[in-house]
Amino acid sequence: MVINFEQVHNYYERLVFEEVARRSEAHPNFTSDMLADVACVALNRLPARYVRHDVDMMFYLTESERHAIEQSMEEALTFALAFVAERTARRHALA
């Protein structure tokens, strides 16, 4: 039997990657490495939600659960952008 796990992924990954890319225009001083760090920090603040198909998860969520996901993402991304900016500034100040 061949088992295919290629479709399994963390639901938040695509959402966070797309949102970091969208917000990158507002942060022209962030390098691509910094933006990757932002994505990592944000993802580490969100729960792991593994799915095979994003549409399956969205179908089973209530409106309040969708709102909670949006709110959690907003908080995680806001924190991550500030965290990476602060750490980068601190590193440059020490150099």
Sequence and secondary structure as in RCSB ss.txt:
>XXXX:A:sequence
MVINFEQVHNYYERLVFEEVARRSEAHPNFTSDMLADVACVALNRLPARYVRHDVDMMFYLTESERHAIEQSMEE
ALTFALAFVAERTARRHALA
>XXXX:A:secstr
     TT EEHHHHHHHHHHHHHGGG TT  HHHHHHHHHHHHHHS   EES HHHHHHH  HHHHHHHHHHHHH
HHHHHHHHHHHHHHHHHHH 
